[in-house]
Amino acid sequence: MISSRLLVLLITMLLSTKLYAKACFEIDLPKSPKYTFTDKVYIKSFDGVRIGANVFEPKSFNPFKTFPVIIFVNSWFLEEHEYFKQAKKFAEKGYIVLSYSARGWGCSDGLINVIGDNDMKDLSKVIDWIRDHTRADMRNIGMSGISYGSGMTLRGLAHDSRIKTGVAMSTWGSLTDSLIGNDTLRSFWSALLVGSAFVSGDLDTDIWELLKDILENQGDGEAKKWTELRSPINYVNIINKRNTPIFMANSFGDNLFHANSVIDFYNKLTVPKRLELNQGTHASAEGLGLFYDANYTFDNVHSWFDYWLKGISPKKKLQEVSILTSVKHQRESHSQSFFKQENTNTTFYLSPRRFPFSGKLKRLNTNMETTEDTIRAGVDTLASTGIPLASVVINSHFKTPVMRLSYLLNSPYSLIYKSDTLVSDIKLRGIPKLNINITPHSDQVQLVTYLYDVNPFGVAKLITHGVMTKRNLIPHKDIDINLDLVANAYDLKKGHKLTIVIDTFDLLYLPLIGNSHDFDVNFNKEKSNTLSFFDFKKARTTYVE
């Protein structure tokens, strides 16, 4: 089990033994008849910090001709040459493309600000430089980035009104939910991000203090204020008022930035918008477009900017929800209101187990007894999200999901509930919801919930999962748990079984430590414990590309 002290120790070791590896280099590009390329551009910001950038500018015999602009910002761990291949393609089509490293990364001076106020001031200075040093059409400026660059883009849309449209890939709606959602620290990803920044960038030591605050105070206090400032959903009213078109992309297996907060943000937008939800993990879908010409997301990025910055009509509808499903890898396209539907039109009722047997998932609530299922906490079980980062990559690109033998998932440290054999297919879409009543044995509990597809041979394939931590509870007093699992698109076949497993530990999350945190799941005829989700079969507006 990974304790908070061990996590702090690991990052402290990275800090104290840092090998300076901040990347800053220059690329020589052969001359082109279509554009000029200038590397080693330095833009002086408001406080004297130099921002490293490079710029492509189309050639024209007309000295008065202006060109639309695209601004790219680096991902975490990378720098201003990240989008070189795509920037070159845009330049060949007649765009000015400026790519820059946010402060603290690459050739930029200063300390990593993590999309703070200093980063926003830098962005405005970058736009000033474009105005003063290029033949930019200042009425048609777009901005884009992956991961860190996507957060810069979305907050930038609210900060500087000169940006007409934005594309945010592998992005988030709420950084609070992404890092400490449901009061549970994403310890694996937090350690990886902070540790890698110490190695490859110049991280502000305040970030280290914030991580310690999260560990000590479970995300309350200054840490939450810090994440809220960097959450695009808190700027949605500004973006809507400006009617700024937004294109967002995310992946169902992104365990850093869960799709749930992106869907929530998307639903609150009233602007022209597009949402793509792919299979895979963080940046695995669009990331291939940094190296290869053929990439679904980047192809649509080109169409998006061509439309909003050049007025070129797209060959297909762009303002929609596009979902890559998990079984046949077909892509579905839906109306923009798709995720505003109540995705609870299919409900299964949990029925108590008879140890050592599993409990049941039933279409009807037939429980007439008062009883409870007790779970012993603090011990890992075979129910798992798999190997952090690696498992979702293997699943999305090699079609090998996290699998277990279903009969091994039942233990004193977990609860398992299985449906009968399905008599028809289920097309699960969106956010599954678990609603249960529990009795904590102490003042805090943590539950991790896994949803599985079990085939006739008893092999369980992980569909999705969810986590929640509750603190400051009254021991032995009942509470209701309403847990949203991570959004997904998954097709269950007739003849399979739907299975839900609850335990109290997963490698992705910081576990509770100290005293026992056992709890009971309560059953009686007045209260129902349910799993509900949206079954695509009952949707009316859809087609398959």
PANU-71454 format. One record per residue (C-alpha): residue number from 1; residue in three letters; x, y, z. Coordinates in Angstrom, 3 decimals, m for minus. Layout:
! residues N
num,residu,east,north,up
NUM,ALA,X,Y,Z
...
***
This chain:
! residues 545
num,residu,east,north,up
1,MET,0.000,0.000,0.000
2,ILE,1.295,3.487,m0.884
3,SER,1.123,5.830,2.101
4,SER,1.128,9.615,1.932
5,ARG,4.510,9.660,3.644
6,LEU,5.981,7.413,0.964
7,LEU,4.540,9.627,m1.766
8,VAL,6.082,12.723,m0.180
9,LEU,9.389,10.885,0.194
10,LEU,9.493,9.892,m3.472
11,ILE,8.924,13.429,m4.676
12,THR,11.371,14.827,m2.141
13,MET,14.016,12.484,m3.543
14,LEU,13.295,13.787,m7.039
15,LEU,13.610,17.345,m5.795
16,SER,16.853,16.816,m3.919
17,THR,18.539,14.801,m6.677
18,LYS,17.324,16.785,m9.694
19,LEU,19.305,16.410,m12.880
20,TYR,18.728,19.609,m14.852
21,ALA,17.169,18.464,m18.109
22,LYS,15.160,21.516,m19.224
23,ALA,15.034,21.223,m23.020
24,CYS,15.973,24.230,m25.150
25,PHE,17.140,23.604,m28.697
26,GLU,16.853,24.937,m32.233
27,ILE,15.526,23.286,m35.381
28,ASP,16.942,24.014,m38.833
29,LEU,14.227,23.756,m41.472
30,PRO,14.886,23.793,m45.245
31,LYS,13.577,26.896,m46.998
32,SER,10.080,26.618,m48.408
33,PRO,8.335,28.582,m51.172
34,LYS,5.190,28.657,m49.015
35,TYR,6.420,29.992,m45.657
36,THR,9.280,31.269,m43.568
37,PHE,10.240,29.632,m40.295
38,THR,11.930,31.436,m37.425
39,ASP,13.144,29.535,m34.387
40,LYS,14.565,31.089,m31.234
41,VAL,11.926,33.779,m30.927
42,TYR,12.002,35.420,m27.495
43,ILE,9.072,37.486,m26.253
44,LYS,9.560,39.745,m23.248
45,SER,6.696,39.400,m20.806
46,PHE,5.260,41.814,m18.251
47,ASP,7.870,41.016,m15.589
48,GLY,10.909,40.701,m17.828
49,VAL,10.653,36.910,m18.227
50,ARG,11.539,35.780,m21.749
51,ILE,9.046,33.420,m23.415
52,GLY,10.624,31.053,m25.952
53,ALA,8.729,30.521,m29.198
54,ASN,8.960,29.714,m32.898
55,VAL,6.847,31.032,m35.735
56,PHE,5.782,29.992,m39.239
57,GLU,4.610,32.769,m41.536
58,PRO,3.197,32.298,m45.058
59,LYS,4.949,34.053,m47.933
60,SER,3.077,36.569,m50.070
61,PHE,4.047,39.106,m52.736
62,ASN,1.353,41.410,m51.347
63,PRO,2.905,43.282,m48.373
64,PHE,m0.546,44.246,m47.115
65,LYS,m1.978,40.728,m47.047
66,THR,m2.822,39.376,m43.575
67,PHE,m3.179,35.794,m42.419
68,PRO,m5.208,34.014,m39.722
69,VAL,m3.240,32.958,m36.655
70,ILE,m2.978,29.764,m34.612
71,ILE,m1.203,29.749,m31.246
72,PHE,0.012,26.416,m29.845
73,VAL,1.116,25.974,m26.210
74,ASN,3.211,23.085,m24.907
75,SER,2.024,20.059,m22.985
76,TRP,3.404,19.255,m19.542
77,PHE,7.003,17.955,m19.789
78,LEU,7.334,19.162,m23.432
79,GLU,8.207,22.480,m25.109
80,GLU,7.546,24.761,m28.093
81,HIS,8.552,22.321,m30.850
82,GLU,5.883,19.775,m29.812
83,TYR,3.433,20.794,m32.563
84,PHE,6.075,21.212,m35.282
85,LYS,4.488,18.783,m37.755
86,GLN,0.973,20.227,m37.411
87,ALA,2.265,23.808,m37.392
88,LYS,4.040,23.185,m40.695
89,LYS,0.814,21.775,m42.219
90,PHE,m1.148,24.828,m41.100
91,ALA,1.529,27.171,m42.456
92,GLU,1.367,25.482,m45.848
93,LYS,m2.375,26.265,m45.858
94,GLY,m1.829,29.959,m45.198
95,TYR,m1.807,30.314,m41.401
96,ILE,0.650,32.161,m39.204
97,VAL,1.489,29.610,m36.505
98,LEU,3.285,30.590,m33.315
99,SER,4.174,27.853,m30.840
100,TYR,5.552,28.791,m27.447
101,SER,6.633,27.264,m24.172
102,ALA,4.780,28.458,m21.104
103,ARG,7.069,29.993,m18.513
104,GLY,9.329,27.476,m16.803
105,TRP,9.373,25.081,m19.782
106,GLY,11.668,24.692,m22.773
107,CYS,13.416,27.925,m23.761
108,SER,11.182,30.067,m21.533
109,ASP,12.517,31.648,m18.368
110,GLY,10.663,31.924,m15.080
111,LEU,8.946,29.341,m12.898
112,ILE,6.151,26.993,m13.954
113,ASN,2.929,28.797,m13.034
114,VAL,0.449,26.006,m13.917
115,ILE,m2.007,28.174,m15.855
116,GLY,m1.990,30.886,m13.234
117,ASP,m2.285,34.634,m13.572
118,ASN,1.324,35.003,m14.740
119,ASP,0.668,32.543,m17.567
120,MET,m2.348,34.569,m18.662
121,LYS,m0.328,37.790,m18.709
122,ASP,2.317,35.984,m20.775
123,LEU,m0.358,34.927,m23.271
124,SER,m1.474,38.517,m23.777
125,LYS,2.137,39.561,m24.368
126,VAL,2.486,36.753,m26.938
127,ILE,m0.585,38.083,m28.783
128,ASP,0.870,41.610,m28.621
129,TRP,4.078,40.295,m30.203
130,ILE,2.107,38.601,m32.987
131,ARG,0.313,41.903,m33.663
132,ASP,3.550,43.893,m33.766
133,HIS,5.846,41.464,m35.613
134,THR,3.729,39.508,m38.120
135,ARG,1.106,40.159,m40.780
136,ALA,m1.602,38.762,m38.548
137,ASP,m5.306,39.088,m39.163
138,MET,m6.072,40.075,m35.586
139,ARG,m9.776,39.321,m36.095
140,ASN,m9.016,35.638,m36.672
141,ILE,m6.829,34.186,m33.939
142,GLY,m7.195,30.581,m32.760
143,MET,m5.468,28.803,m29.900
144,SER,m4.862,25.134,m29.172
145,GLY,m2.925,22.676,m27.070
146,ILE,m2.828,19.199,m25.606
147,SER,m3.103,18.606,m21.840
148,TYR,m1.310,21.553,m20.169
149,GLY,m1.700,23.510,m23.398
150,SER,m5.422,22.748,m23.398
151,GLY,m5.837,24.283,m19.963
152,MET,m3.922,27.337,m21.145
153,THR,m6.289,27.496,m24.118
154,LEU,m9.549,27.286,m22.185
155,ARG,m8.539,29.783,m19.536
156,GLY,m7.017,31.944,m22.265
157,LEU,m10.378,32.162,m24.043
158,ALA,m11.825,33.782,m20.941
159,HIS,m8.772,35.979,m20.359
160,ASP,m8.085,37.609,m23.743
161,SER,m10.995,38.469,m26.026
162,ARG,m8.699,38.675,m29.069
163,ILE,m8.755,34.856,m29.261
164,LYS,m11.675,33.989,m31.519
165,THR,m11.819,30.207,m31.014
166,GLY,m9.980,27.413,m29.215
167,VAL,m9.282,23.683,m29.446
168,ALA,m8.465,21.873,m26.187
169,MET,m7.284,18.251,m26.394
170,SER,m6.962,15.871,m23.403
171,THR,m8.386,18.671,m21.349
172,TRP,m10.376,19.148,m18.157
173,GLY,m13.422,21.071,m17.017
174,SER,m12.543,21.173,m13.323
175,LEU,m8.958,20.797,m12.101
176,THR,m10.375,20.312,m8.613
177,ASP,m12.305,17.246,m9.741
178,SER,m9.324,16.010,m11.756
179,LEU,m6.836,16.084,m8.886
180,ILE,m8.953,15.726,m5.737
181,GLY,m12.427,14.826,m6.999
182,ASN,m14.753,13.188,m4.467
183,ASP,m12.173,14.153,m1.815
184,THR,m9.713,11.550,m3.137
185,LEU,m6.217,12.499,m4.251
186,ARG,m5.094,11.067,m7.597
187,SER,m1.791,10.158,m5.957
188,PHE,m0.194,8.302,m8.874
189,TRP,m0.748,11.094,m11.377
190,SER,0.025,13.860,m8.881
191,ALA,3.354,12.263,m8.019
192,LEU,4.154,11.669,m11.697
193,LEU,3.322,15.250,m12.721
194,VAL,5.111,17.000,m9.888
195,GLY,8.108,14.696,m10.104
196,SER,8.478,15.085,m13.876
197,ALA,8.243,18.876,m13.607
198,PHE,11.100,18.933,m11.112
199,VAL,13.171,16.954,m13.602
200,SER,12.262,18.689,m16.882
201,GLY,11.206,22.218,m15.946
202,ASP,11.564,24.969,m13.364
203,LEU,8.699,24.306,m10.952
204,ASP,7.631,26.920,m8.464
205,THR,8.274,25.569,m4.972
206,ASP,4.779,26.751,m4.018
207,ILE,3.478,23.764,m6.000
208,TRP,5.386,21.469,m3.659
209,GLU,3.770,23.162,m0.685
210,LEU,0.346,22.775,m2.264
211,LEU,0.849,19.038,m2.724
212,LYS,1.789,18.701,0.915
213,ASP,m1.340,20.689,1.806
214,ILE,m3.451,18.213,m0.163
215,LEU,m1.804,15.288,1.601
216,GLU,m2.278,16.800,5.037
217,ASN,m5.688,18.427,4.597
218,GLN,m7.337,16.174,2.002
219,GLY,m7.697,18.964,m0.546
220,ASP,m9.223,21.628,1.680
221,GLY,m7.752,25.082,2.180
222,GLU,m5.309,26.741,m0.202
223,ALA,m5.015,23.727,m2.498
224,LYS,m8.674,23.916,m3.462
225,LYS,m8.472,27.667,m4.107
226,TRP,m5.479,26.963,m6.347
227,THR,m7.266,24.306,m8.409
228,GLU,m10.472,26.338,m8.686
229,LEU,m8.541,29.238,m10.237
230,ARG,m7.348,26.804,m12.921
231,SER,m10.743,25.227,m13.641
232,PRO,m12.279,26.373,m16.957
233,ILE,m15.781,25.586,m15.712
234,ASN,m15.487,28.598,m13.397
235,TYR,m15.113,30.869,m16.460
236,VAL,m17.993,29.443,m18.456
237,ASN,m20.123,32.588,m18.114
238,ILE,m17.383,34.745,m19.648
239,ILE,m16.908,32.317,m22.531
240,ASN,m20.658,32.097,m23.146
241,LYS,m21.024,35.877,m23.081
242,ARG,m18.315,36.207,m25.741
243,ASN,m19.858,33.338,m27.740
244,THR,m16.409,31.834,m28.273
245,PRO,m16.507,28.565,m30.312
246,ILE,m14.821,25.659,m28.509
247,PHE,m13.700,22.206,m29.656
248,MET,m12.746,19.778,m26.874
249,ALA,m11.373,16.234,m27.008
250,ASN,m10.846,13.734,m24.216
251,SER,m10.527,9.964,m23.727
252,PHE,m12.693,7.640,m21.643
253,GLY,m9.578,5.962,m20.210
254,ASP,m7.940,9.237,m19.192
255,ASN,m7.383,8.611,m15.494
256,LEU,m5.708,11.999,m15.116
257,PHE,m8.535,14.149,m16.483
258,HIS,m11.726,12.096,m16.232
259,ALA,m14.234,12.772,m18.981
260,ASN,m16.953,13.600,m16.414
261,SER,m15.786,17.162,m15.761
262,VAL,m15.318,17.775,m19.497
263,ILE,m18.895,16.634,m20.143
264,ASP,m20.139,18.885,m17.340
265,PHE,m18.269,21.873,m18.779
266,TYR,m19.472,21.076,m22.298
267,ASN,m23.096,20.918,m21.140
268,LYS,m22.785,24.384,m19.586
269,LEU,m21.431,25.941,m22.770
270,THR,m23.974,27.774,m24.947
271,VAL,m21.406,28.629,m27.645
272,PRO,m20.792,26.757,m30.930
273,LYS,m19.071,23.600,m29.714
274,ARG,m17.739,20.139,m30.494
275,LEU,m16.868,17.289,m28.122
276,GLU,m14.871,14.195,m29.077
277,LEU,m14.576,11.300,m26.642
278,ASN,m12.065,8.655,m27.674
279,GLN,m10.833,5.383,m26.267
280,GLY,m7.390,5.316,m24.662
281,THR,m5.587,7.261,m21.987
282,HIS,m4.250,10.774,m21.597
283,ALA,m3.205,12.249,m24.985
284,SER,m3.047,8.811,m26.637
285,ALA,m5.619,9.661,m29.338
286,GLU,m4.507,13.057,m30.621
287,GLY,m0.869,12.530,m29.590
288,LEU,m0.248,10.352,m32.645
289,GLY,m1.079,13.367,m34.783
290,LEU,2.156,14.966,m33.612
291,PHE,4.040,12.325,m35.636
292,TYR,1.660,11.065,m38.364
293,ASP,m0.402,12.872,m40.992
294,ALA,m3.517,10.717,m40.545
295,ASN,m5.167,11.469,m37.199
296,TYR,m8.914,11.737,m36.628
297,THR,m8.780,14.480,m34.009
298,PHE,m6.198,16.667,m35.745
299,ASP,m8.053,16.282,m39.054
300,ASN,m11.051,17.827,m37.316
301,VAL,m8.856,20.493,m35.714
302,HIS,m7.895,21.580,m39.236
303,SER,m11.537,21.642,m40.322
304,TRP,m12.481,23.595,m37.190
305,PHE,m9.904,26.329,m37.705
306,ASP,m10.551,26.418,m41.475
307,TYR,m14.196,27.172,m40.722
308,TRP,m13.879,29.634,m37.857
309,LEU,m10.747,31.466,m39.032
310,LYS,m11.074,31.214,m42.832
311,GLY,m14.793,30.673,m43.401
312,ILE,m14.277,27.389,m45.288
313,SER,m17.372,25.195,m44.918
314,PRO,m16.557,21.731,m43.497
315,LYS,m17.312,18.542,m45.395
316,LYS,m19.141,17.141,m42.366
317,LYS,m20.951,18.427,m39.350
318,LEU,m18.539,19.654,m36.682
319,GLN,m20.841,20.933,m33.952
320,GLU,m21.797,17.664,m32.284
321,VAL,m20.748,14.961,m29.822
322,SER,m18.513,12.332,m31.410
323,ILE,m17.921,9.092,m29.482
324,LEU,m15.481,6.292,m30.273
325,THR,m17.013,3.078,m28.920
326,SER,m15.023,0.298,m27.312
327,VAL,m16.070,m2.913,m29.022
328,LYS,m16.062,m2.517,m32.813
329,HIS,m14.300,0.846,m32.660
330,GLN,m17.035,2.516,m34.620
331,ARG,m17.610,6.208,m34.112
332,GLU,m21.035,7.533,m33.201
333,SER,m22.170,11.098,m33.725
334,HIS,m24.865,12.639,m31.567
335,SER,m26.589,15.952,m31.065
336,GLN,m25.033,18.510,m28.731
337,SER,m27.686,17.753,m26.114
338,PHE,m26.816,14.043,m25.951
339,PHE,m25.204,14.176,m22.500
340,LYS,m27.902,16.440,m21.119
341,GLN,m30.291,13.512,m21.176
342,GLU,m30.944,11.733,m17.925
343,ASN,m28.567,8.816,m18.371
344,THR,m30.453,6.651,m15.896
345,ASN,m33.046,4.981,m18.068
346,THR,m31.691,1.530,m17.127
347,THR,m31.519,0.569,m13.457
348,PHE,m30.248,m2.521,m11.667
349,TYR,m31.036,m3.094,m7.997
350,LEU,m28.382,m4.524,m5.684
351,SER,m29.526,m7.583,m3.756
352,PRO,m27.573,m8.751,m0.648
353,ARG,m25.002,m11.497,m0.929
354,ARG,m24.934,m14.825,0.870
355,PHE,m21.243,m15.255,1.664
356,PRO,m19.261,m16.855,0.125
357,PHE,m21.571,m16.186,m2.813
358,SER,m21.937,m12.890,m4.599
359,GLY,m24.907,m10.576,m4.406
360,LYS,m27.222,m9.938,m7.318
361,LEU,m27.992,m7.146,m9.759
362,LYS,m31.702,m7.353,m10.592
363,ARG,m33.970,m5.449,m12.910
364,LEU,m36.672,m5.360,m10.224
365,ASN,m36.302,m4.523,m6.545
366,THR,m37.353,m7.794,m4.922
367,ASN,m35.533,m7.397,m1.608
368,MET,m37.935,m7.650,1.352
369,GLU,m35.473,m8.241,4.184
370,THR,m33.367,m6.020,6.422
371,THR,m29.705,m6.991,6.357
372,GLU,m26.250,m5.680,5.492
373,ASP,m23.142,m6.640,3.554
374,THR,m19.939,m5.819,5.439
375,ILE,m16.692,m4.906,3.736
376,ARG,m13.342,m5.009,5.490
377,ALA,m11.275,m2.021,4.432
378,GLY,m7.661,m1.207,3.722
379,VAL,m6.608,m4.333,1.824
380,ASP,m6.157,m4.453,m1.938
381,THR,m8.113,m7.041,m3.913
382,LEU,m7.941,m8.383,m7.440
383,ALA,m10.494,m5.768,m8.481
384,SER,m8.307,m3.063,m9.999
385,THR,m7.899,m0.433,m12.692
386,GLY,m4.743,m2.357,m13.645
387,ILE,m1.218,m1.052,m14.027
388,PRO,m1.380,2.756,m13.841
389,LEU,m1.058,4.333,m17.293
390,ALA,0.068,1.105,m18.987
391,SER,m3.225,m0.806,m18.797
392,VAL,m5.373,1.767,m20.610
393,VAL,m2.745,2.182,m23.336
394,ILE,m2.642,m1.590,m23.861
395,ASN,m6.443,m1.723,m23.945
396,SER,m6.971,1.113,m26.411
397,HIS,m4.199,0.264,m28.850
398,PHE,m3.823,m3.521,m28.493
399,LYS,m7.441,m4.402,m27.631
400,THR,m6.404,m6.040,m24.342
401,PRO,m8.547,m4.733,m21.465
402,VAL,m7.935,m5.219,m17.750
403,MET,m9.258,m8.740,m17.142
404,ARG,m9.842,m10.949,m14.115
405,LEU,m11.541,m14.266,m13.407
406,SER,m14.832,m13.172,m11.907
407,TYR,m14.910,m15.778,m9.138
408,LEU,m11.617,m14.381,m7.781
409,LEU,m13.152,m10.949,m7.270
410,ASN,m15.212,m12.109,m4.286
411,SER,m13.443,m11.736,m0.916
412,PRO,m13.956,m10.438,2.652
413,TYR,m12.336,m7.217,1.432
414,SER,m14.722,m6.636,m1.456
415,LEU,m18.383,m6.881,m2.348
416,ILE,m19.513,m8.266,m5.694
417,TYR,m22.941,m8.111,m7.328
418,LYS,m23.728,m9.935,m10.578
419,SER,m26.632,m9.713,m12.970
420,ASP,m28.312,m12.702,m14.525
421,THR,m27.277,m13.570,m18.063
422,LEU,m28.281,m10.680,m20.319
423,VAL,m31.062,m11.555,m22.760
424,SER,m30.292,m8.553,m24.991
425,ASP,m27.354,m6.291,m25.769
426,ILE,m26.652,m3.224,m23.642
427,LYS,m25.019,m0.136,m25.127
428,LEU,m23.834,1.761,m22.078
429,ARG,m23.172,5.451,m22.728
430,GLY,m22.212,8.261,m20.412
431,ILE,m21.847,8.277,m16.636
432,PRO,m23.011,5.240,m14.617
433,LYS,m24.315,6.128,m11.172
434,LEU,m24.101,4.071,m7.986
435,ASN,m26.503,4.966,m5.160
436,ILE,m26.125,2.990,m1.940
437,ASN,m26.798,3.404,1.773
438,ILE,m23.914,2.529,4.081
439,THR,m23.038,2.488,7.762
440,PRO,m19.406,3.505,8.471
441,HIS,m17.607,1.802,11.359
442,SER,m15.302,4.829,11.835
443,ASP,m15.282,8.543,11.007
444,GLN,m14.155,8.049,7.398
445,VAL,m14.571,5.627,4.514
446,GLN,m13.215,5.146,1.025
447,LEU,m14.860,3.017,m1.631
448,VAL,m13.636,2.170,m5.098
449,THR,m16.275,0.792,m7.453
450,TYR,m15.534,m1.251,m10.583
451,LEU,m17.969,m2.142,m13.363
452,TYR,m17.203,m5.349,m15.290
453,ASP,m18.426,m7.214,m18.353
454,VAL,m18.307,m10.953,m17.568
455,ASN,m18.374,m13.374,m20.488
456,PRO,m19.848,m16.926,m20.357
457,PHE,m16.419,m18.312,m19.362
458,GLY,m16.251,m16.131,m16.254
459,VAL,m13.658,m13.681,m17.600
460,ALA,m14.387,m10.178,m16.305
461,LYS,m13.362,m7.183,m18.447
462,LEU,m13.177,m3.798,m16.762
463,ILE,m15.605,m1.247,m18.212
464,THR,m15.105,1.705,m15.877
465,HIS,m14.681,2.620,m12.221
466,GLY,m15.281,5.359,m9.661
467,VAL,m13.882,6.420,m6.284
468,MET,m15.131,8.394,m3.295
469,THR,m13.770,9.281,0.139
470,LYS,m15.955,10.533,2.989
471,ARG,m14.509,12.123,6.134
472,ASN,m15.763,13.574,9.403
473,LEU,m18.513,10.991,9.605
474,ILE,m20.407,9.858,12.677
475,PRO,m19.478,6.206,13.249
476,HIS,m22.407,3.761,12.938
477,LYS,m24.740,6.406,11.498
478,ASP,m26.191,5.618,8.067
479,ILE,m25.295,7.828,5.100
480,ASP,m26.246,7.769,1.420
481,ILE,m23.466,7.463,m1.140
482,ASN,m24.137,8.899,m4.606
483,LEU,m21.145,8.059,m6.757
484,ASP,m20.678,8.921,m10.426
485,LEU,m18.430,6.404,m12.138
486,VAL,m16.131,7.558,m14.926
487,ALA,m17.997,8.135,m18.195
488,ASN,m17.622,5.475,m20.865
489,ALA,m19.060,3.995,m24.046
490,TYR,m19.210,0.219,m23.919
491,ASP,m21.309,m2.469,m25.604
492,LEU,m22.234,m5.546,m23.555
493,LYS,m23.306,m8.563,m25.565
494,LYS,m26.303,m10.766,m24.991
495,GLY,m25.211,m13.827,m22.995
496,HIS,m22.783,m11.843,m20.812
497,LYS,m23.289,m10.594,m17.255
498,LEU,m22.940,m7.125,m15.769
499,THR,m20.956,m7.157,m12.530
500,ILE,m20.128,m4.475,m9.990
501,VAL,m17.354,m4.824,m7.389
502,ILE,m16.753,m2.527,m4.432
503,ASP,m13.491,m2.445,m2.494
504,THR,m11.412,0.187,m0.682
505,PHE,m8.072,0.478,m2.490
506,ASP,m6.639,1.207,m5.950
507,LEU,m3.121,2.156,m7.030
508,LEU,m4.342,5.333,m8.718
509,TYR,m5.604,6.898,m5.492
510,LEU,m4.302,7.862,m2.067
511,PRO,m5.788,5.369,0.416
512,LEU,m6.972,6.007,3.920
513,ILE,m4.441,5.090,6.574
514,GLY,m4.683,4.508,10.303
515,ASN,m7.570,2.757,11.997
516,SER,m9.958,0.346,10.346
517,HIS,m12.447,1.954,7.975
518,ASP,m14.872,m0.926,7.475
519,PHE,m18.460,m0.229,6.487
520,ASP,m21.776,m1.977,5.836
521,VAL,m23.976,m1.696,2.759
522,ASN,m27.531,m1.647,4.090
523,PHE,m30.545,m3.398,2.611
524,ASN,m34.208,m3.050,3.565
525,LYS,m37.515,m2.853,1.768
526,GLU,m37.763,0.940,2.160
527,LYS,m34.377,1.812,0.664
528,SER,m32.963,0.747,m2.681
529,ASN,m29.297,0.378,m3.616
530,THR,m29.018,0.926,m7.344
531,LEU,m26.724,1.048,m10.352
532,SER,m28.168,3.149,m13.181
533,PHE,m26.936,4.273,m16.582
534,PHE,m28.051,5.380,m20.030
535,ASP,m28.718,2.572,m22.527
536,PHE,m27.989,3.830,m26.028
537,LYS,m30.688,1.615,m27.558
538,LYS,m33.310,4.053,m26.327
539,ALA,m31.612,7.118,m27.851
540,ARG,m33.393,8.679,m30.804
541,THR,m30.761,10.876,m32.477
542,THR,m27.657,9.064,m33.701
543,TYR,m25.768,7.774,m36.684
544,VAL,m22.528,5.879,m37.174
545,GLU,m19.645,7.245,m39.238
***
